């Protein structure tokens, strides 16, 4: 029971971080009006979060190894909570200065409600951060035999990974897929809005994590098609994230999980920024039909994701961590 409570706390912390990151990307037009800036500058609020994530990913690996999992989670939760409350300062600032204080809201809000949602997200982050202080440092019973094996030191682990070609193929696939999924989830609202969808409908699509909503964007009355596309693509893209992380851990064992996952997340953050810039740059002009549509951007997304996943055809990897656990289980079977 306690383990499930701990999982709920971690899910809550991750959810508040997600809301923090996608606050204004889920309502770009309203946010742009509220802060009196362009849509491109709104997009850079999410890009800024990705850049910061890239910088601190390496510190996260060090923190995990030196300070432990609990302290690392606490540091992330506390810093996120502080950031949530700091950006609430924008509520009392004039419109031209709000942009400087913000980055990172759930779907569909109107301008007058933005300040209240900033406070709600900050409060949610606080609520989930407080219980994290009471979590144990480690589980009483190790989840597996492989979890008790001492991991390779960070620097030595990085050296080993640099020579592991299969790990770099996984990293390439993951950085393309994850980076593209993250960047499109930020920009999808701007992609379908020109086809006549309201910001509220677009916000629903963003919450469903879509990167091919343009399928339904051909018709202004095809919202049901867009929803289906969102569900399918969100499921197929985001559900692969833990698969990439686990596969990287398996084929690099006994290198610490913090090192391999750190590299994957870092490169995914970098590719997210790159793809966000590309997708935004391919936006049509005001004389297009409809104006400012992102059809070319969505075509580019399809091409990139196809090319980026080609290494799946020749990817191989030995599940070293699972083999340790299986060998132990087989050796302890009753005769």
C-alpha beads as a LAMMPS data file, in Angstrom:
LAMMPS data file: protein, C-alpha beads

335 atoms
333 bonds

1 atom types
1 bond types

-500.0 500.0 xlo xhi
-500.0 500.0 ylo yhi
-500.0 500.0 zlo zhi

Masses

1 110.0

Atoms # bond

1 1 1 0.000 0.000 0.000
2 1 1 2.806 2.398 0.898
3 1 1 4.489 1.695 -2.427
4 1 1 1.344 2.765 -4.295
5 1 1 1.213 5.987 -2.290
6 1 1 4.814 6.690 -3.216
7 1 1 4.029 6.051 -6.888
8 1 1 1.069 8.448 -6.639
9 1 1 3.351 11.131 -5.183
10 1 1 5.873 10.719 -8.011
11 1 1 3.081 10.771 -10.617
12 1 1 1.764 13.966 -9.052
13 1 1 5.207 15.600 -9.144
14 1 1 5.640 14.629 -12.789
15 1 1 2.154 15.907 -13.620
16 1 1 2.837 19.292 -12.053
17 1 1 6.119 19.479 -13.992
18 1 1 4.207 18.702 -17.188
19 1 1 1.632 21.415 -16.491
20 1 1 4.464 23.802 -15.728
21 1 1 6.110 23.057 -19.065
22 1 1 2.959 23.183 -21.219
23 1 1 1.094 26.019 -19.507
24 1 1 1.091 28.529 -22.327
25 1 1 1.711 26.118 -25.196
26 1 1 -1.809 24.755 -24.603
27 1 1 -3.359 28.204 -25.119
28 1 1 -0.904 30.044 -27.379
29 1 1 -3.190 32.738 -28.790
30 1 1 -4.679 33.683 -25.448
31 1 1 -1.240 33.623 -23.819
32 1 1 0.263 35.751 -26.601
33 1 1 -2.472 38.359 -26.078
34 1 1 -2.091 38.238 -22.306
35 1 1 1.675 38.811 -22.532
36 1 1 1.536 40.983 -25.657
37 1 1 4.092 38.860 -27.588
38 1 1 4.207 36.786 -30.788
39 1 1 3.395 33.065 -31.067
40 1 1 7.043 32.310 -31.780
41 1 1 8.042 33.849 -28.455
42 1 1 5.333 31.784 -26.744
43 1 1 6.912 28.665 -28.268
44 1 1 10.261 29.683 -26.840
45 1 1 8.836 29.448 -23.327
46 1 1 8.630 25.666 -23.804
47 1 1 11.958 25.615 -25.623
48 1 1 13.553 27.381 -22.671
49 1 1 12.328 24.591 -20.403
50 1 1 13.931 22.027 -22.731
51 1 1 17.232 23.905 -22.721
52 1 1 17.277 24.070 -18.917
53 1 1 16.425 20.368 -18.814
54 1 1 19.401 19.655 -21.072
55 1 1 21.762 21.556 -18.818
56 1 1 20.582 19.989 -15.568
57 1 1 20.256 16.414 -16.871
58 1 1 23.917 15.768 -16.176
59 1 1 23.547 17.116 -12.651
60 1 1 20.570 14.780 -12.178
61 1 1 22.763 11.742 -12.942
62 1 1 25.375 12.925 -10.439
63 1 1 22.687 13.631 -7.843
64 1 1 21.192 10.159 -8.262
65 1 1 24.557 8.479 -7.720
66 1 1 25.828 10.700 -4.897
67 1 1 22.682 11.792 -3.046
68 1 1 20.260 8.994 -3.794
69 1 1 16.888 8.742 -5.489
70 1 1 14.817 10.400 -2.744
71 1 1 16.989 13.519 -2.483
72 1 1 17.062 13.800 -6.281
73 1 1 13.266 13.647 -6.467
74 1 1 12.995 16.194 -3.671
75 1 1 15.382 18.597 -5.395
76 1 1 13.386 18.414 -8.620
77 1 1 10.040 18.791 -6.842
78 1 1 11.187 21.706 -4.685
79 1 1 12.786 23.573 -7.587
80 1 1 9.663 23.057 -9.717
81 1 1 7.466 24.354 -6.895
82 1 1 9.655 27.408 -6.406
83 1 1 9.516 28.076 -10.146
84 1 1 5.716 27.774 -10.162
85 1 1 5.367 30.375 -7.424
86 1 1 8.011 32.691 -8.893
87 1 1 6.180 32.959 -12.191
88 1 1 3.022 33.956 -10.316
89 1 1 4.789 37.311 -9.954
90 1 1 3.696 37.921 -13.550
91 1 1 0.126 38.292 -12.284
92 1 1 0.899 41.696 -10.825
93 1 1 3.127 42.863 -13.690
94 1 1 2.013 44.953 -16.685
95 1 1 1.418 43.015 -19.931
96 1 1 4.694 44.020 -21.561
97 1 1 6.711 42.554 -18.664
98 1 1 4.788 39.311 -18.078
99 1 1 6.705 37.348 -20.717
100 1 1 9.979 37.798 -18.828
101 1 1 8.564 36.139 -15.721
102 1 1 6.964 33.065 -17.272
103 1 1 7.378 29.714 -18.912
104 1 1 5.540 26.508 -18.633
105 1 1 -1.337 25.599 -18.067
106 1 1 -3.743 23.016 -18.751
107 1 1 -5.999 23.364 -21.787
108 1 1 -8.434 26.191 -22.503
109 1 1 -8.311 29.285 -20.380
110 1 1 -9.418 32.821 -20.996
111 1 1 -7.212 35.788 -20.346
112 1 1 -8.863 36.732 -17.058
113 1 1 -8.377 33.199 -15.690
114 1 1 -4.669 32.813 -16.450
115 1 1 -3.572 34.258 -13.073
116 1 1 -5.819 31.820 -11.224
117 1 1 -4.445 28.839 -13.124
118 1 1 -0.898 29.914 -12.363
119 1 1 -1.801 29.770 -8.681
120 1 1 -3.580 26.402 -9.113
121 1 1 -0.522 24.802 -10.735
122 1 1 1.786 26.244 -8.086
123 1 1 -0.525 24.926 -5.356
124 1 1 -0.684 21.478 -6.981
125 1 1 3.095 21.315 -7.172
126 1 1 3.317 22.274 -3.498
127 1 1 0.759 19.637 -2.454
128 1 1 2.701 16.822 -4.145
129 1 1 6.121 18.069 -3.027
130 1 1 5.380 18.040 0.707
131 1 1 4.667 14.251 0.984
132 1 1 7.891 13.514 -0.896
133 1 1 9.837 14.547 2.207
134 1 1 8.396 11.535 4.048
135 1 1 9.261 8.929 1.414
136 1 1 11.871 6.302 2.411
137 1 1 15.322 6.535 0.882
138 1 1 15.017 3.075 -0.678
139 1 1 12.560 0.156 -0.647
140 1 1 12.834 -2.263 2.261
141 1 1 13.051 -5.184 -0.162
142 1 1 15.068 -4.834 -3.403
143 1 1 12.823 -5.303 -6.453
144 1 1 15.288 -7.708 -8.073
145 1 1 18.738 -9.252 -7.752
146 1 1 20.164 -6.959 -10.419
147 1 1 19.098 -3.962 -8.324
148 1 1 21.556 -5.006 -5.605
149 1 1 24.560 -5.167 -7.951
150 1 1 26.927 -2.225 -7.637
151 1 1 26.822 -0.013 -10.719
152 1 1 29.791 1.210 -12.753
153 1 1 31.041 4.678 -11.668
154 1 1 29.718 7.562 -13.778
155 1 1 32.909 8.431 -15.677
156 1 1 33.751 4.799 -16.379
157 1 1 30.132 4.233 -17.421
158 1 1 30.304 7.094 -19.921
159 1 1 33.466 5.586 -21.418
160 1 1 31.744 2.231 -21.830
161 1 1 28.680 3.803 -23.401
162 1 1 30.815 5.714 -25.904
163 1 1 31.899 2.345 -27.357
164 1 1 28.461 0.684 -27.276
165 1 1 27.076 1.062 -30.816
166 1 1 23.721 -0.517 -29.958
167 1 1 23.191 2.038 -27.204
168 1 1 23.782 4.870 -29.662
169 1 1 21.275 3.400 -32.095
170 1 1 18.707 3.337 -29.279
171 1 1 19.687 6.885 -28.362
172 1 1 19.270 8.048 -31.966
173 1 1 15.800 6.503 -32.279
174 1 1 14.702 7.759 -28.859
175 1 1 15.947 11.314 -29.350
176 1 1 14.151 11.591 -32.714
177 1 1 10.876 10.058 -31.524
178 1 1 10.744 11.660 -28.074
179 1 1 11.992 15.053 -29.237
180 1 1 9.452 15.134 -32.052
181 1 1 6.590 14.010 -29.806
182 1 1 7.422 16.713 -27.249
183 1 1 7.814 19.496 -29.812
184 1 1 4.593 18.637 -31.654
185 1 1 2.624 18.400 -28.414
186 1 1 3.689 22.008 -27.863
187 1 1 2.865 23.209 -31.394
188 1 1 -0.143 21.075 -32.379
189 1 1 -2.619 23.704 -31.199
190 1 1 -1.127 26.244 -33.564
191 1 1 -1.205 23.611 -36.324
192 1 1 -4.935 22.898 -36.249
193 1 1 -6.251 26.315 -35.160
194 1 1 -6.033 27.806 -38.708
195 1 1 -8.497 25.147 -39.903
196 1 1 -11.287 26.578 -37.775
197 1 1 -10.877 24.755 -34.483
198 1 1 -11.349 26.718 -31.281
199 1 1 -8.579 27.049 -28.721
200 1 1 -10.578 24.816 -26.425
201 1 1 -10.763 22.036 -29.020
202 1 1 -7.096 22.494 -29.802
203 1 1 -6.307 22.277 -26.095
204 1 1 -8.073 18.915 -25.911
205 1 1 -5.909 17.687 -28.769
206 1 1 -2.746 18.833 -27.030
207 1 1 -3.750 16.977 -23.899
208 1 1 -4.124 13.804 -25.960
209 1 1 -0.597 14.190 -27.343
210 1 1 -0.899 14.308 -31.103
211 1 1 1.530 14.751 -33.937
212 1 1 -0.737 14.017 -36.888
213 1 1 -3.794 16.111 -36.125
214 1 1 -3.465 17.582 -39.593
215 1 1 -5.275 14.495 -40.877
216 1 1 -8.503 15.964 -39.580
217 1 1 -7.402 19.520 -40.274
218 1 1 -8.407 19.131 -43.907
219 1 1 -12.022 19.682 -42.849
220 1 1 -13.218 22.231 -40.337
221 1 1 -15.952 19.864 -39.074
222 1 1 -13.749 16.812 -38.573
223 1 1 -12.979 17.252 -34.885
224 1 1 -13.827 13.615 -34.156
225 1 1 -11.151 12.532 -36.655
226 1 1 -8.607 14.775 -34.955
227 1 1 -9.488 13.295 -31.550
228 1 1 -8.983 9.741 -32.814
229 1 1 -5.664 10.729 -34.364
230 1 1 -4.607 12.338 -31.070
231 1 1 -5.394 9.227 -29.054
232 1 1 -3.652 6.856 -31.464
233 1 1 -0.553 8.940 -31.930
234 1 1 -0.300 9.923 -28.284
235 1 1 -0.488 6.265 -27.289
236 1 1 2.003 5.104 -29.897
237 1 1 4.543 7.873 -29.264
238 1 1 4.546 8.447 -25.502
239 1 1 4.106 4.780 -24.636
240 1 1 7.499 4.162 -26.259
241 1 1 9.350 6.447 -23.821
242 1 1 9.682 3.842 -21.028
243 1 1 10.572 1.208 -23.665
244 1 1 13.518 3.303 -24.876
245 1 1 14.711 3.938 -21.321
246 1 1 14.428 0.286 -20.295
247 1 1 16.114 -1.012 -23.447
248 1 1 19.002 1.416 -22.980
249 1 1 19.365 0.236 -19.378
250 1 1 19.287 -3.431 -20.347
251 1 1 21.939 -3.296 -23.072
252 1 1 24.295 -1.110 -20.993
253 1 1 24.070 -3.006 -17.673
254 1 1 25.875 -2.711 -15.232
255 1 1 26.353 0.944 -16.219
256 1 1 24.107 3.012 -13.956
257 1 1 20.589 3.657 -15.201
258 1 1 21.075 7.319 -14.321
259 1 1 23.823 7.670 -16.943
260 1 1 22.020 6.029 -19.878
261 1 1 18.676 7.721 -19.141
262 1 1 20.436 11.056 -18.634
263 1 1 21.948 10.864 -22.119
264 1 1 18.610 9.887 -23.668
265 1 1 16.725 12.736 -21.970
266 1 1 19.438 15.258 -22.754
267 1 1 19.502 14.488 -26.474
268 1 1 15.691 14.350 -26.578
269 1 1 15.543 17.851 -25.102
270 1 1 18.041 19.098 -27.680
271 1 1 16.123 17.558 -30.594
272 1 1 12.879 18.996 -29.203
273 1 1 14.287 22.506 -29.481
274 1 1 15.602 21.823 -32.988
275 1 1 12.316 20.322 -34.196
276 1 1 10.298 23.135 -32.603
277 1 1 12.334 25.679 -34.557
278 1 1 11.911 23.698 -37.805
279 1 1 8.157 23.218 -37.354
280 1 1 7.647 26.886 -36.508
281 1 1 9.800 28.004 -39.458
282 1 1 7.693 25.979 -41.933
283 1 1 4.506 27.808 -40.910
284 1 1 2.720 29.306 -43.959
285 1 1 2.340 33.051 -44.379
286 1 1 -0.700 35.240 -43.973
287 1 1 -1.604 34.934 -47.664
288 1 1 -1.877 31.124 -47.534
289 1 1 -5.168 29.223 -47.425
290 1 1 -5.913 29.051 -44.581
291 1 1 -3.575 31.771 -43.287
292 1 1 -0.618 30.672 -41.160
293 1 1 -1.396 26.964 -41.590
294 1 1 1.273 24.397 -40.688
295 1 1 0.591 21.724 -43.302
296 1 1 4.212 21.703 -44.476
297 1 1 5.299 21.381 -40.851
298 1 1 3.197 18.250 -40.404
299 1 1 4.598 16.748 -43.613
300 1 1 8.093 17.388 -42.278
301 1 1 7.112 15.658 -39.030
302 1 1 6.060 12.517 -40.905
303 1 1 9.286 12.430 -42.938
304 1 1 11.489 12.938 -39.876
305 1 1 9.756 10.237 -37.818
306 1 1 10.022 7.697 -40.651
307 1 1 13.723 8.325 -41.235
308 1 1 14.436 8.527 -37.507
309 1 1 12.999 5.056 -36.858
310 1 1 14.778 3.216 -39.684
311 1 1 17.498 1.925 -37.285
312 1 1 14.792 -0.229 -35.674
313 1 1 15.274 -2.571 -38.637
314 1 1 18.803 -3.540 -37.602
315 1 1 18.796 -2.749 -33.876
316 1 1 19.997 -5.582 -31.645
317 1 1 20.663 -5.670 -27.953
318 1 1 21.354 -8.223 -25.266
319 1 1 19.079 -7.879 -22.234
320 1 1 21.927 -8.141 -19.722
321 1 1 20.046 -7.001 -16.621
322 1 1 17.128 -9.359 -17.247
323 1 1 19.599 -12.192 -17.822
324 1 1 21.075 -11.698 -14.343
325 1 1 17.637 -11.921 -12.763
326 1 1 16.635 -14.925 -14.869
327 1 1 19.820 -16.806 -14.001
328 1 1 19.218 -16.196 -10.293
329 1 1 15.599 -17.344 -10.529
330 1 1 16.572 -20.495 -12.449
331 1 1 19.319 -21.379 -9.974
332 1 1 16.890 -21.076 -7.056
333 1 1 14.104 -23.198 -8.526
334 1 1 13.227 -26.272 -6.447
335 1 1 14.475 -29.500 -7.981

Bonds

1 1 1 2
2 1 2 3
3 1 3 4
4 1 4 5
5 1 5 6
6 1 6 7
7 1 7 8
8 1 8 9
9 1 9 10
10 1 10 11
11 1 11 12
12 1 12 13
13 1 13 14
14 1 14 15
15 1 15 16
16 1 16 17
17 1 17 18
18 1 18 19
19 1 19 20
20 1 20 21
21 1 21 22
22 1 22 23
23 1 23 24
24 1 24 25
25 1 25 26
26 1 26 27
27 1 27 28
28 1 28 29
29 1 29 30
30 1 30 31
31 1 31 32
32 1 32 33
33 1 33 34
34 1 34 35
35 1 35 36
36 1 36 37
37 1 37 38
38 1 38 39
39 1 39 40
40 1 40 41
41 1 41 42
42 1 42 43
43 1 43 44
44 1 44 45
45 1 45 46
46 1 46 47
47 1 47 48
48 1 48 49
49 1 49 50
50 1 50 51
51 1 51 52
52 1 52 53
53 1 53 54
54 1 54 55
55 1 55 56
56 1 56 57
57 1 57 58
58 1 58 59
59 1 59 60
60 1 60 61
61 1 61 62
62 1 62 63
63 1 63 64
64 1 64 65
65 1 65 66
66 1 66 67
67 1 67 68
68 1 68 69
69 1 69 70
70 1 70 71
71 1 71 72
72 1 72 73
73 1 73 74
74 1 74 75
75 1 75 76
76 1 76 77
77 1 77 78
78 1 78 79
79 1 79 80
80 1 80 81
81 1 81 82
82 1 82 83
83 1 83 84
84 1 84 85
85 1 85 86
86 1 86 87
87 1 87 88
88 1 88 89
89 1 89 90
90 1 90 91
91 1 91 92
92 1 92 93
93 1 93 94
94 1 94 95
95 1 95 96
96 1 96 97
97 1 97 98
98 1 98 99
99 1 99 100
100 1 100 101
101 1 101 102
102 1 102 103
103 1 103 104
104 1 105 106
105 1 106 107
106 1 107 108
107 1 108 109
108 1 109 110
109 1 110 111
110 1 111 112
111 1 112 113
112 1 113 114
113 1 114 115
114 1 115 116
115 1 116 117
116 1 117 118
117 1 118 119
118 1 119 120
119 1 120 121
120 1 121 122
121 1 122 123
122 1 123 124
123 1 124 125
124 1 125 126
125 1 126 127
126 1 127 128
127 1 128 129
128 1 129 130
129 1 130 131
130 1 131 132
131 1 132 133
132 1 133 134
133 1 134 135
134 1 135 136
135 1 136 137
136 1 137 138
137 1 138 139
138 1 139 140
139 1 140 141
140 1 141 142
141 1 142 143
142 1 143 144
143 1 144 145
144 1 145 146
145 1 146 147
146 1 147 148
147 1 148 149
148 1 149 150
149 1 150 151
150 1 151 152
151 1 152 153
152 1 153 154
153 1 154 155
154 1 155 156
155 1 156 157
156 1 157 158
157 1 158 159
158 1 159 160
159 1 160 161
160 1 161 162
161 1 162 163
162 1 163 164
163 1 164 165
164 1 165 166
165 1 166 167
166 1 167 168
167 1 168 169
168 1 169 170
169 1 170 171
170 1 171 172
171 1 172 173
172 1 173 174
173 1 174 175
174 1 175 176
175 1 176 177
176 1 177 178
177 1 178 179
178 1 179 180
179 1 180 181
180 1 181 182
181 1 182 183
182 1 183 184
183 1 184 185
184 1 185 186
185 1 186 187
186 1 187 188
187 1 188 189
188 1 189 190
189 1 190 191
190 1 191 192
191 1 192 193
192 1 193 194
193 1 194 195
194 1 195 196
195 1 196 197
196 1 197 198
197 1 198 199
198 1 199 200
199 1 200 201
200 1 201 202
201 1 202 203
202 1 203 204
203 1 204 205
204 1 205 206
205 1 206 207
206 1 207 208
207 1 208 209
208 1 209 210
209 1 210 211
210 1 211 212
211 1 212 213
212 1 213 214
213 1 214 215
214 1 215 216
215 1 216 217
216 1 217 218
217 1 218 219
218 1 219 220
219 1 220 221
220 1 221 222
221 1 222 223
222 1 223 224
223 1 224 225
224 1 225 226
225 1 226 227
226 1 227 228
227 1 228 229
228 1 229 230
229 1 230 231
230 1 231 232
231 1 232 233
232 1 233 234
233 1 234 235
234 1 235 236
235 1 236 237
236 1 237 238
237 1 238 239
238 1 239 240
239 1 240 241
240 1 241 242
241 1 242 243
242 1 243 244
243 1 244 245
244 1 245 246
245 1 246 247
246 1 247 248
247 1 248 249
248 1 249 250
249 1 250 251
250 1 251 252
251 1 252 253
252 1 253 254
253 1 254 255
254 1 255 256
255 1 256 257
256 1 257 258
257 1 258 259
258 1 259 260
259 1 260 261
260 1 261 262
261 1 262 263
262 1 263 264
263 1 264 265
264 1 265 266
265 1 266 267
266 1 267 268
267 1 268 269
268 1 269 270
269 1 270 271
270 1 271 272
271 1 272 273
272 1 273 274
273 1 274 275
274 1 275 276
275 1 276 277
276 1 277 278
277 1 278 279
278 1 279 280
279 1 280 281
280 1 281 282
281 1 282 283
282 1 283 284
283 1 284 285
284 1 285 286
285 1 286 287
286 1 287 288
287 1 288 289
288 1 289 290
289 1 290 291
290 1 291 292
291 1 292 293
292 1 293 294
293 1 294 295
294 1 295 296
295 1 296 297
296 1 297 298
297 1 298 299
298 1 299 300
299 1 300 301
300 1 301 302
301 1 302 303
302 1 303 304
303 1 304 305
304 1 305 306
305 1 306 307
306 1 307 308
307 1 308 309
308 1 309 310
309 1 310 311
310 1 311 312
311 1 312 313
312 1 313 314
313 1 314 315
314 1 315 316
315 1 316 317
316 1 317 318
317 1 318 319
318 1 319 320
319 1 320 321
320 1 321 322
321 1 322 323
322 1 323 324
323 1 324 325
324 1 325 326
325 1 326 327
326 1 327 328
327 1 328 329
328 1 329 330
329 1 330 331
330 1 331 332
331 1 332 333
332 1 333 334
333 1 334 335
